[in-house]
Amino acid sequence: MTQTHDKERSKLGPVFYVSIAIAVLFVIWGVFFSESMESFNATAMSAVTGAFGWVYLLATTSFIVFLVFLALSRFGRIRLGKDTDRPEFSTGAWLAMLFSAGMGIGLVFYGVAEPLTHYAAPPPFGASEGATPEAARLAMQYTFFHWGLHAWAIYGLVALSLAYFQFRKGARGLISSVFYRLLGERVNGPIGKAIDVLAIFVTALGVATSFGIGATQINSGLNFVFDVPENIPVQVVIIVVVMILFLVSAVSGLNRGIRYLSNTNIALFVAIMLFVLVLGPGLFLLNIFTESIGNYLQNFLTMSFNSGAFTSEEGEDWLQSWTIFYWAWWMMWVMWVGTFIARISKGRTIREFVAGVLLVPCVFSFLWFSVMGGAALDLDLSGAADIGGAVAEDINTALFVTLGEFPLGTVVSVIAMILIATFFITSADSAAFVLAMLSTDGDQNPPWRVKVMWGVFVAFFAFVLLLAGGLEAVQQVAIITGVPFTILLIGMGVSLFKAVSDEVLPERGHVVAPAPDGSPVLRHVAAPESSAEPGPAAEETPVEGAGASAAAEPRGATAPAPDGRATSHGAASRDSTATPGAD
């Protein structure tokens, strides 16, 4: 027992203690000086959206192009791990876990709320009047846009970068390790530590926003079904209850807790969707799905680059409140979700990873919005129920008001609350796992005590955001913190491209070829023509591990490993090769 505690303490370095100190200060600020926090958030958000909105638009769209390029090019064959590694989880379990972590509560919350909000008050780029068929078409188009490729490209870039450097290059499971190709040994100094602390703090805030949304929606469901009061004390109780359930999952570990919860999430998710599809206007909902995909693809570029330069002030406000907010929100979640997706993606090829992360979750999201949002639109357009008015009055009740119009609506509403709670627990579990891993020097199996501690801190963060203004505070914090992360993601993309280019492109100085036994081989090639002396003839040497072959240097050069340690290839050791990052 003593040895276990000593081992845990040895992993807790400066990043852990600085992150905890910042978390404590944030909680104190929010609890005792909530008005000050609210004022600061409002001022900072106004400055950020006015100056950096165009950066979000260009960056997020470029991430999609970059990932598609990697997947379709020869880089797509690279495996996230050794060439002999295979996925730890089945494809179904993998997709369930990444979908649960990536969207979760937000998808359930906005499934009816966003389409109906745009339907009642259309985006000022098309329909001029609300509550019309044209407004409904535009509402679904923009909902698909906000929950489509852009969101998953943000997640995918971070997850792919982390998985590549961790599992193929042998780097530590830290955000800073991804920047080794750009920063060199400085990733092990103050700059790297600052990157990791920022990642931990923003990750904690990101998952706290999910907690806040989940608590308010469960509270609204309880109010709608059982007339439970809607207030902060009830929401705090909900958070505490969910956190107790999370502790059980956290102790169970990744293979049991999160995997089982993710499968439960998908089962409940699909059950509710099929219930509405079968008992609702099924053909109409499928037509919405098909037509909305077409509208989304047809207007993809226009929506992606619409910065509001030639729109009215109303249009600029709408873009800041919706599109810019969403891109910043995904940035806020990206380190948490990206790190988790990376952890469960070992052994997959880049092509398989990109296809799974970009396409499958988007299709699931589009189906959910088409069925749930489409059913609500049908009820409103037909005059059967004033769903738009209910959403305008209280956005938290959107899902439950819609389900209440169906047979067994009360029962299904209770099931929906269970779905939100399981998403809630999955989010807490995966986020606590990521926070614990980042704060214990990248440990792939962090101590459960550290996970529990971070789960408690995240609950306090959610409580602080509720005190500081609820969903409005969530929006403000997301947009503010999204700016530095946008810059970090651009750096990640550059670092990743440099690394895979070193591995694949022969003009970079080396080529990877398989040996007869399946292990990768280093082939030292001739020096560039510009060199004074031509290099020696090519020779092949088997290397242990794909990560080793990927980062090899010509003989005589010194190649630092991804974690900052030097690796030498001297002339005296011409028959030996070193594995970067290996202990």
C-alpha positions as CSV (number, residue, x, y, z in Angstrom):
1,M,0.0,0.0,0.0
2,T,2.8,2.4,0.9
3,Q,4.6,1.6,-2.4
4,T,1.4,2.4,-4.3
5,H,1.0,5.8,-2.6
6,D,4.7,6.6,-3.2
7,K,4.3,5.7,-6.9
8,E,1.3,7.9,-7.2
9,R,3.1,10.8,-5.5
10,S,6.1,10.4,-7.8
11,K,3.8,11.1,-10.8
12,L,2.4,14.4,-9.4
13,G,4.7,17.1,-10.7
14,P,4.5,20.9,-11.1
15,V,1.8,20.6,-13.7
16,F,-0.5,18.9,-11.2
17,Y,0.0,21.3,-8.3
18,V,-0.2,24.4,-10.5
19,S,-3.4,23.2,-12.1
20,I,-4.9,22.4,-8.7
21,A,-4.0,25.9,-7.4
22,I,-5.6,27.6,-10.4
23,A,-8.7,25.4,-10.0
24,V,-9.0,26.4,-6.3
25,L,-8.6,30.1,-7.2
26,F,-11.2,29.9,-9.9
27,V,-13.7,28.2,-7.5
28,I,-13.1,30.9,-4.9
29,W,-13.5,33.7,-7.5
30,G,-16.8,32.2,-8.8
31,V,-18.3,31.5,-5.3
32,F,-17.4,34.7,-3.5
33,F,-17.0,37.2,-6.3
34,S,-19.6,35.9,-8.9
35,E,-20.6,39.4,-10.0
36,S,-16.9,40.3,-10.8
37,M,-16.5,37.1,-12.8
38,E,-19.7,37.8,-14.7
39,S,-18.6,41.3,-15.6
40,F,-15.2,40.1,-16.7
41,N,-16.6,37.3,-18.9
42,A,-19.0,39.7,-20.7
43,T,-16.2,42.3,-21.4
44,A,-13.7,39.7,-22.6
45,M,-16.2,37.9,-24.8
46,S,-17.2,41.1,-26.6
47,A,-13.5,41.8,-27.3
48,V,-12.7,38.3,-28.5
49,T,-15.7,37.9,-30.9
50,G,-15.1,41.3,-32.4
51,A,-11.4,40.7,-33.2
52,F,-11.0,36.9,-33.6
53,G,-14.2,35.6,-35.2
54,W,-12.6,35.3,-38.6
55,V,-9.8,33.2,-37.1
56,Y,-12.3,30.6,-35.9
57,L,-13.9,30.4,-39.3
58,L,-10.6,30.0,-41.3
59,A,-9.0,27.6,-38.8
60,T,-11.9,25.2,-38.4
61,T,-12.5,24.8,-42.1
62,S,-8.8,24.3,-42.7
63,F,-8.8,21.5,-40.2
64,I,-11.4,19.6,-42.3
65,V,-9.3,20.0,-45.4
66,F,-6.1,18.9,-43.6
67,L,-7.7,15.7,-42.2
68,V,-9.2,14.7,-45.5
69,F,-5.9,15.3,-47.2
70,L,-4.1,13.0,-44.7
71,A,-6.7,10.3,-45.1
72,L,-6.7,10.2,-48.9
73,S,-3.0,10.6,-49.3
74,R,-0.3,8.0,-48.7
75,F,-0.1,9.3,-45.1
76,G,-3.4,7.5,-44.6
77,R,-1.7,4.1,-44.4
78,I,0.3,5.0,-41.3
79,R,-0.9,3.1,-38.2
80,L,-1.4,4.8,-34.9
81,G,1.1,2.6,-33.1
82,K,3.5,-0.1,-34.2
83,D,2.8,-1.7,-37.6
84,T,1.9,-4.8,-35.7
85,D,-0.5,-3.1,-33.3
86,R,-4.3,-3.6,-33.7
87,P,-7.2,-1.8,-32.2
88,E,-7.9,-2.4,-28.5
89,F,-11.7,-2.0,-28.9
90,S,-14.1,-3.3,-31.5
91,T,-15.2,-0.8,-34.1
92,G,-18.7,-0.7,-32.6
93,A,-17.4,0.0,-29.0
94,W,-14.9,2.5,-30.4
95,L,-17.6,4.5,-32.2
96,A,-19.9,4.4,-29.2
97,M,-17.3,5.7,-26.9
98,L,-16.1,8.5,-29.1
99,F,-19.7,9.6,-29.9
100,S,-20.7,9.6,-26.2
101,A,-17.7,11.7,-25.3
102,G,-17.8,14.0,-28.3
103,M,-21.5,15.1,-28.2
104,G,-23.3,13.5,-25.4
105,I,-25.4,15.9,-23.3
106,G,-25.2,18.7,-25.8
107,L,-26.8,16.6,-28.5
108,V,-29.7,15.7,-26.3
109,F,-30.1,19.3,-25.1
110,Y,-30.1,20.9,-28.5
111,G,-31.8,18.1,-30.4
112,V,-35.1,19.9,-30.3
113,A,-34.0,23.3,-28.9
114,E,-31.7,24.5,-31.8
115,P,-33.9,23.6,-34.8
116,L,-37.0,25.2,-33.1
117,T,-35.0,28.3,-32.0
118,H,-33.9,28.9,-35.6
119,Y,-37.4,28.1,-36.8
120,A,-39.0,30.7,-34.6
121,A,-36.2,33.3,-35.2
122,P,-34.5,32.4,-38.5
123,P,-30.8,33.2,-39.2
124,P,-30.8,36.5,-41.0
125,F,-29.3,35.0,-44.2
126,G,-32.4,33.5,-45.9
127,A,-35.9,33.2,-44.5
128,S,-37.3,36.6,-43.5
129,E,-40.2,35.3,-41.4
130,G,-40.2,32.7,-38.6
131,A,-42.6,29.7,-38.2
132,T,-42.7,29.1,-42.0
133,P,-41.6,26.1,-44.1
134,E,-38.6,28.1,-45.4
135,A,-37.6,28.9,-41.9
136,A,-37.8,25.2,-41.0
137,R,-35.6,24.3,-43.9
138,L,-33.0,27.0,-42.9
139,A,-33.2,25.9,-39.3
140,M,-32.2,22.3,-40.1
141,Q,-29.5,23.4,-42.5
142,Y,-27.7,25.5,-39.9
143,T,-28.2,22.9,-37.2
144,F,-26.5,20.3,-39.4
145,F,-23.7,22.9,-40.0
146,H,-23.1,23.6,-36.3
147,W,-23.0,19.9,-35.4
148,G,-21.3,18.5,-38.5
149,L,-17.9,18.2,-40.0
150,H,-16.4,21.3,-38.3
151,A,-16.9,20.0,-34.8
152,W,-15.5,16.6,-35.5
153,A,-12.6,18.0,-37.4
154,I,-11.6,20.0,-34.4
155,Y,-11.8,16.8,-32.2
156,G,-10.1,14.7,-34.9
157,L,-7.0,16.9,-35.3
158,V,-6.2,16.8,-31.6
159,A,-7.0,13.1,-31.2
160,L,-4.9,12.2,-34.3
161,S,-2.0,14.3,-33.2
162,L,-1.9,12.8,-29.7
163,A,-2.4,9.2,-30.9
164,Y,0.3,9.5,-33.5
165,F,3.0,10.9,-31.2
166,Q,2.0,8.7,-28.2
167,F,1.6,5.3,-29.9
168,R,3.8,5.6,-32.9
169,K,6.6,7.9,-31.6
170,G,6.6,6.8,-28.0
171,A,6.0,10.3,-26.6
172,R,4.3,10.9,-23.3
173,G,0.5,11.3,-23.2
174,L,0.7,15.1,-22.8
175,I,-0.5,17.9,-25.0
176,S,2.9,19.5,-24.9
177,S,4.5,16.3,-26.4
178,V,2.7,16.9,-29.7
179,F,4.7,20.2,-30.2
180,Y,8.1,18.5,-30.0
181,R,8.5,18.7,-33.8
182,L,8.2,22.5,-33.4
183,L,9.6,23.3,-30.0
184,G,12.2,20.6,-29.5
185,E,13.5,20.2,-25.9
186,R,11.5,23.3,-24.8
187,V,8.5,21.0,-24.5
188,N,10.1,19.8,-21.3
189,G,10.6,23.3,-19.9
190,P,8.3,26.1,-18.8
191,I,6.7,26.5,-22.3
192,G,5.6,22.8,-22.3
193,K,4.4,23.0,-18.7
194,A,2.4,26.1,-19.5
195,I,0.7,24.3,-22.4
196,D,-0.2,21.4,-20.2
197,V,-1.6,23.6,-17.4
198,L,-3.7,25.6,-19.9
199,A,-5.0,22.3,-21.4
200,I,-6.0,21.0,-18.0
201,F,-7.7,24.2,-16.9
202,V,-9.7,24.6,-20.1
203,T,-10.6,20.9,-20.1
204,A,-12.0,21.2,-16.6
205,L,-14.0,24.3,-17.7
206,G,-15.2,22.5,-20.9
207,V,-16.6,19.5,-19.0
208,A,-18.1,21.8,-16.4
209,T,-20.2,23.4,-19.1
210,S,-21.4,19.9,-20.0
211,F,-22.3,19.3,-16.4
212,G,-24.1,22.6,-16.2
213,I,-26.2,21.9,-19.3
214,G,-27.0,18.3,-18.0
215,A,-28.0,19.5,-14.6
216,T,-30.3,22.2,-15.9
217,Q,-32.0,19.9,-18.4
218,I,-32.5,17.1,-15.9
219,N,-34.0,19.7,-13.6
220,S,-36.4,20.9,-16.4
221,G,-37.4,17.3,-17.1
222,L,-38.1,16.7,-13.4
223,N,-40.1,19.9,-13.3
224,F,-42.1,18.9,-16.5
225,V,-42.8,15.3,-15.3
226,F,-42.9,15.6,-11.5
227,D,-43.3,19.3,-10.9
228,V,-39.9,19.5,-9.1
229,P,-38.8,23.2,-8.7
230,E,-36.3,24.6,-11.1
231,N,-33.5,26.3,-9.2
232,I,-29.8,26.2,-8.5
233,P,-30.1,24.1,-5.2
234,V,-31.9,21.3,-7.1
235,Q,-29.3,21.5,-9.9
236,V,-26.5,21.2,-7.3
237,V,-28.2,18.1,-5.8
238,I,-28.4,16.6,-9.3
239,I,-24.7,17.2,-9.8
240,V,-23.8,15.7,-6.5
241,V,-25.9,12.5,-7.2
242,V,-24.4,12.1,-10.6
243,M,-20.9,12.6,-9.2
244,I,-21.5,9.8,-6.7
245,L,-22.5,7.5,-9.6
246,F,-19.4,8.6,-11.4
247,L,-17.2,7.5,-8.6
248,V,-18.3,3.9,-9.2
249,S,-17.6,4.2,-12.9
250,A,-14.2,5.8,-12.3
251,V,-13.0,3.0,-10.0
252,S,-14.2,0.4,-12.5
253,G,-11.7,1.6,-15.1
254,L,-11.7,2.4,-18.8
255,N,-12.5,-1.1,-20.1
256,R,-15.4,-1.6,-17.8
257,G,-16.9,1.7,-16.7
258,I,-16.8,4.0,-19.7
259,R,-17.3,1.2,-22.3
260,Y,-20.4,-0.2,-20.6
261,L,-21.9,3.3,-20.0
262,S,-21.2,4.3,-23.7
263,N,-23.0,1.2,-24.9
264,T,-25.9,2.0,-22.6
265,N,-25.9,5.6,-24.0
266,I,-26.1,4.4,-27.6
267,A,-28.9,1.9,-26.7
268,L,-31.1,4.5,-25.1
269,F,-30.2,7.1,-27.7
270,V,-31.3,4.8,-30.6
271,A,-34.4,3.6,-28.6
272,I,-35.7,7.1,-28.2
273,M,-35.0,8.0,-31.8
274,L,-36.7,4.9,-33.1
275,F,-39.7,5.5,-30.8
276,V,-40.2,9.0,-32.3
277,L,-39.5,7.8,-35.8
278,V,-42.0,4.9,-35.7
279,L,-44.8,6.7,-33.8
280,G,-44.2,10.1,-35.5
281,P,-44.3,11.1,-39.2
282,G,-41.6,8.7,-40.2
283,L,-41.6,9.4,-43.9
284,F,-41.5,13.2,-43.3
285,L,-38.6,12.8,-40.9
286,L,-36.6,10.7,-43.3
287,N,-37.3,13.3,-46.0
288,I,-36.0,16.0,-43.7
289,F,-32.8,13.9,-43.1
290,T,-32.2,13.6,-46.9
291,E,-33.0,17.1,-47.9
292,S,-31.1,18.7,-45.0
293,I,-27.9,16.8,-45.9
294,G,-28.3,18.2,-49.4
295,N,-28.8,21.7,-48.2
296,Y,-25.9,21.4,-45.8
297,L,-23.5,20.2,-48.5
298,Q,-24.8,22.7,-51.1
299,N,-24.2,25.7,-48.8
300,F,-21.2,24.3,-47.0
301,L,-18.6,26.8,-48.2
302,T,-20.9,29.8,-47.9
303,M,-21.7,29.0,-44.3
304,S,-18.1,28.1,-43.5
305,F,-16.7,31.4,-44.5
306,N,-19.6,33.7,-43.6
307,S,-17.9,36.2,-41.3
308,G,-20.7,38.8,-41.4
309,A,-18.7,41.4,-43.3
310,F,-21.7,42.5,-45.4
311,T,-24.5,41.6,-43.1
312,S,-26.5,43.8,-40.8
313,E,-25.6,44.2,-37.1
314,E,-28.3,41.6,-36.5
315,G,-26.4,39.2,-38.7
316,E,-23.1,39.8,-36.9
317,D,-24.8,39.3,-33.5
318,W,-26.4,36.0,-34.8
319,L,-23.0,34.7,-36.0
320,Q,-21.4,35.5,-32.7
321,S,-24.2,33.9,-30.7
322,W,-24.3,30.8,-32.7
323,T,-21.6,29.9,-35.2
324,I,-18.6,31.6,-33.4
325,F,-19.9,30.3,-30.1
326,Y,-20.1,26.7,-31.4
327,W,-16.6,26.8,-32.9
328,A,-15.2,28.2,-29.6
329,W,-17.3,25.7,-27.6
330,W,-15.8,22.7,-29.5
331,M,-12.4,24.3,-28.9
332,M,-13.2,24.3,-25.2
333,W,-14.1,20.6,-25.3
334,V,-11.3,19.6,-27.7
335,M,-8.5,18.7,-25.2
336,W,-10.8,16.5,-23.1
337,V,-12.5,14.8,-26.0
338,G,-9.5,14.7,-28.3
339,T,-7.3,13.1,-25.6
340,F,-9.9,10.5,-24.8
341,I,-10.5,9.6,-28.4
342,A,-6.7,9.3,-28.9
343,R,-6.5,6.9,-25.9
344,I,-9.1,4.6,-27.4
345,S,-7.8,4.7,-31.0
346,K,-4.5,2.9,-30.7
347,G,-3.9,0.5,-33.6
348,R,-6.0,2.1,-36.2
349,T,-4.7,3.6,-39.4
350,I,-4.9,7.4,-40.1
351,R,-7.4,6.7,-42.9
352,E,-9.6,4.5,-40.7
353,F,-9.4,7.0,-37.9
354,V,-10.4,10.0,-40.0
355,A,-13.3,8.1,-41.7
356,G,-14.6,7.0,-38.3
357,V,-14.2,10.3,-36.5
358,L,-15.5,12.6,-39.3
359,L,-18.3,10.6,-41.0
360,V,-20.0,8.2,-38.5
361,P,-20.7,10.6,-35.7
362,C,-21.9,13.2,-38.2
363,V,-24.5,10.8,-39.6
364,F,-25.7,9.8,-36.1
365,S,-26.0,13.5,-35.2
366,F,-27.9,14.3,-38.4
367,L,-30.3,11.4,-37.8
368,W,-31.0,12.6,-34.2
369,F,-31.7,16.2,-35.3
370,S,-33.8,15.1,-38.2
371,V,-35.9,12.8,-36.0
372,M,-36.2,14.9,-32.8
373,G,-36.1,18.3,-34.4
374,G,-38.1,17.2,-37.3
375,A,-40.9,15.8,-35.1
376,A,-41.0,19.1,-33.2
377,L,-41.2,21.1,-36.4
378,D,-44.0,18.8,-37.7
379,L,-46.0,19.4,-34.5
380,D,-45.6,23.1,-34.8
381,L,-46.2,23.5,-38.6
382,S,-49.3,21.3,-38.4
383,G,-50.7,23.3,-35.5
384,A,-50.8,20.3,-33.2
385,A,-48.7,21.9,-30.6
386,D,-46.9,25.2,-30.0
387,I,-43.4,23.8,-29.6
388,G,-41.8,27.0,-30.8
389,G,-43.5,29.0,-28.1
390,A,-42.5,26.5,-25.4
391,V,-38.9,26.7,-26.5
392,A,-38.9,30.4,-26.5
393,E,-40.3,30.4,-23.0
394,D,-37.8,27.8,-21.6
395,I,-35.3,26.2,-23.9
396,N,-34.5,23.5,-21.3
397,T,-38.0,22.0,-21.7
398,A,-37.8,21.6,-25.5
399,L,-37.2,17.8,-25.5
400,F,-39.7,17.0,-22.9
401,V,-42.5,19.2,-24.4
402,T,-42.0,17.4,-27.7
403,L,-42.0,13.9,-26.1
404,G,-45.1,14.9,-24.2
405,E,-47.1,15.0,-27.4
406,F,-46.5,11.3,-28.1
407,P,-48.1,8.2,-26.5
408,L,-46.4,7.2,-23.3
409,G,-44.7,10.6,-23.3
410,T,-44.2,10.6,-19.6
411,V,-42.4,7.2,-19.7
412,V,-40.2,8.2,-22.6
413,S,-39.4,11.5,-20.8
414,V,-38.1,9.6,-17.8
415,I,-36.0,7.4,-20.2
416,A,-34.7,10.6,-21.7
417,M,-33.6,11.9,-18.3
418,I,-31.8,8.5,-17.7
419,L,-30.1,9.0,-21.1
420,I,-28.9,12.5,-20.0
421,A,-27.7,11.1,-16.7
422,T,-25.7,8.3,-18.4
423,F,-24.2,10.8,-20.8
424,F,-23.5,13.0,-17.7
425,I,-21.7,10.1,-16.0
426,T,-19.8,9.2,-19.1
427,S,-18.6,12.8,-19.6
428,A,-17.5,12.9,-15.9
429,D,-15.7,9.6,-16.2
430,S,-13.9,10.3,-19.5
431,A,-13.0,13.9,-18.4
432,A,-11.7,12.8,-15.1
433,F,-9.6,10.2,-16.8
434,V,-8.1,12.8,-19.2
435,L,-7.5,15.3,-16.5
436,A,-5.8,12.7,-14.3
437,M,-3.6,11.5,-17.2
438,L,-2.5,15.1,-18.2
439,S,-1.7,15.9,-14.6
440,T,0.3,12.7,-13.9
441,D,2.9,13.2,-16.7
442,G,0.8,11.4,-19.3
443,D,0.2,8.2,-17.4
444,Q,-2.1,6.0,-19.6
445,N,-3.6,4.4,-16.5
446,P,-3.7,7.2,-13.9
447,P,-4.5,6.4,-10.2
448,W,-8.2,6.3,-9.4
449,R,-7.7,8.7,-6.5
450,V,-6.5,11.4,-8.9
451,K,-9.5,10.8,-11.2
452,V,-11.9,11.1,-8.3
453,M,-10.3,14.4,-7.2
454,W,-10.6,15.9,-10.6
455,G,-14.2,14.8,-10.8
456,V,-15.0,16.6,-7.6
457,F,-13.2,19.8,-8.9
458,V,-15.2,19.6,-12.2
459,A,-18.4,19.5,-10.1
460,F,-17.3,22.6,-8.3
461,F,-16.6,24.3,-11.6
462,A,-20.1,23.5,-12.8
463,F,-21.5,25.0,-9.6
464,V,-19.4,28.1,-10.1
465,L,-20.7,28.5,-13.7
466,L,-24.3,28.2,-12.5
467,L,-23.7,30.9,-9.9
468,A,-22.1,33.2,-12.5
469,G,-25.0,33.2,-14.9
470,G,-25.8,29.7,-16.1
471,L,-25.8,29.0,-19.9
472,E,-24.8,32.6,-20.6
473,A,-21.7,32.2,-18.5
474,V,-20.9,28.9,-20.3
475,Q,-21.1,30.7,-23.7
476,Q,-18.8,33.5,-22.5
477,V,-16.2,31.3,-21.0
478,A,-16.2,29.0,-24.1
479,I,-15.5,31.9,-26.5
480,I,-12.8,33.5,-24.4
481,T,-10.8,30.3,-23.8
482,G,-11.2,29.2,-27.4
483,V,-8.8,31.7,-28.8
484,P,-5.5,30.3,-27.3
485,F,-6.6,26.8,-28.2
486,T,-7.2,27.7,-31.8
487,I,-3.6,28.8,-32.0
488,L,-2.5,25.6,-30.3
489,L,-4.5,23.5,-32.8
490,I,-2.8,25.2,-35.7
491,G,0.6,24.4,-34.2
492,M,-0.5,20.8,-33.7
493,G,-1.4,20.5,-37.4
494,V,2.0,21.8,-38.5
495,S,3.8,19.5,-36.1
496,L,1.8,16.5,-37.2
497,F,2.4,17.2,-40.9
498,K,6.2,17.6,-40.3
499,A,6.3,14.3,-38.4
500,V,4.3,12.2,-41.0
501,S,6.3,13.8,-43.8
502,D,9.5,12.8,-42.2
503,E,8.2,9.3,-42.0
504,V,6.8,8.9,-45.5
505,L,8.4,11.3,-48.0
506,P,11.7,9.8,-49.4
507,E,13.1,13.3,-50.2
508,R,13.1,14.0,-46.5
509,G,16.0,11.5,-46.1
510,H,14.6,8.1,-45.3
511,V,12.0,5.6,-46.4
512,V,10.1,3.0,-44.3
513,A,10.0,-0.5,-45.8
514,P,8.8,-3.7,-44.2
515,A,11.2,-6.5,-43.3
516,P,10.3,-10.1,-44.1
517,D,9.2,-10.6,-40.5
518,G,6.8,-7.6,-40.7
519,S,9.0,-5.2,-38.7
520,P,9.7,-1.8,-40.2
521,V,13.1,-1.2,-41.8
522,L,15.3,1.9,-41.9
523,R,16.7,2.7,-45.3
524,H,19.4,5.3,-45.2
525,V,19.4,7.1,-48.5
526,A,21.9,9.2,-50.2
527,A,22.4,12.8,-49.2
528,P,20.8,15.6,-51.2
529,E,22.5,16.7,-54.4
530,S,23.4,20.0,-52.7
531,S,25.7,18.2,-50.2
532,A,29.4,18.4,-50.8
533,E,29.9,14.7,-50.3
534,P,27.3,12.1,-51.5
535,G,26.0,9.8,-48.8
536,P,26.8,6.1,-48.6
537,A,24.7,3.6,-50.5
538,A,21.4,2.6,-49.1
539,E,21.5,-0.1,-46.5
540,E,18.6,-1.7,-44.6
541,T,18.5,-2.4,-40.9
542,P,15.5,-4.0,-39.1
543,V,14.1,-1.8,-36.3
544,E,12.0,-2.7,-33.3
545,G,8.8,-0.7,-33.4
546,A,7.2,1.5,-36.1
547,G,7.9,4.6,-34.1
548,A,11.6,4.0,-34.4
549,S,11.6,3.8,-38.2
550,A,9.4,6.8,-38.5
551,A,11.9,9.2,-36.9
552,A,15.3,7.8,-38.0
553,E,18.0,10.2,-39.1
554,P,20.9,9.6,-41.6
555,R,24.0,8.1,-40.0
556,G,26.1,10.7,-38.2
557,A,23.1,12.9,-37.2
558,T,21.6,13.5,-33.8
559,A,17.9,13.1,-33.6
560,P,16.1,14.1,-30.3
561,A,13.4,11.8,-29.2
562,P,9.8,13.1,-28.9
563,D,10.1,13.5,-25.2
564,G,13.2,15.6,-25.5
565,R,16.0,13.1,-24.9
566,A,18.9,13.0,-27.4
567,T,19.4,10.0,-29.6
568,S,22.8,9.7,-31.4
569,H,23.8,7.8,-34.5
570,G,27.5,7.9,-34.5
571,A,29.9,6.7,-37.1
572,A,31.4,4.2,-34.7
573,S,28.0,2.5,-34.2
574,R,27.1,2.1,-37.9
575,D,25.3,-1.2,-37.3
576,S,23.0,0.1,-34.5
577,T,19.8,2.0,-34.6
578,A,18.1,3.8,-31.8
579,T,14.4,4.1,-31.1
580,P,13.3,7.7,-30.4
581,G,11.3,7.9,-27.2
582,A,12.2,4.5,-26.0
583,D,13.3,4.1,-22.4
